Amino acid sequence: MITVCGSQESILHILQYLKEAGPQDGLHISSKTVLWFPAGRTFSAGTLNGWSVVDSAGVQLLGGSVSTDQNYINSVALARVLKCQQSTELMMHLRDPQLQLLLLRACLGSTKVVHLLRT
């Protein structure tokens, strides 16, 4: 995974360089590669040299939200908390306290919620 920040021109220059010179160093650009620009920026399709652009309020990067929209960040955080809450409620139907503790520690995403609170 690679993250590039900068002006449109510098990002396109870096991507073109990686496309041409990257394979000799083991860097290959995936067909899944997309570009995301913060809200308020618009670019014509011709200036993007065929790169796919994500049109959303934000993106996920290394488990955190990147956005200039507070509502997007709040919705991602709420979705993670709700998922953890639902898993915890389902876990309570198990009748084995040791299994519940093991699942709580290892699998239920509570570490993701702690990471979310720190980012």
HELIX and SHEET records of a PDB file:
HELIX    1   1 GLN A    8  ALA A   21  1                                  14    
HELIX    2   2 GLY A   22  ASP A   25  5                                   4    
HELIX    3   3 ALA A   45  LEU A   48  5                                   4    
HELIX    4   4 GLN A   70  MET A   91  1                                  22    
HELIX    5   5 PRO A   97  ALA A  106  1                                  10    
HELIX    6   6 SER A  110  ARG A  118  1                                   9    
SHEET    1   A 2 VAL A  34  TRP A  36  0                                        
SHEET    2   A 2 SER A  52  VAL A  54  1                                        
SHEET    1   B 2 GLY A  58  LEU A  61  0                                        
SHEET    2   B 2 GLY A  64  SER A  67 -1                                        
END                                                                             
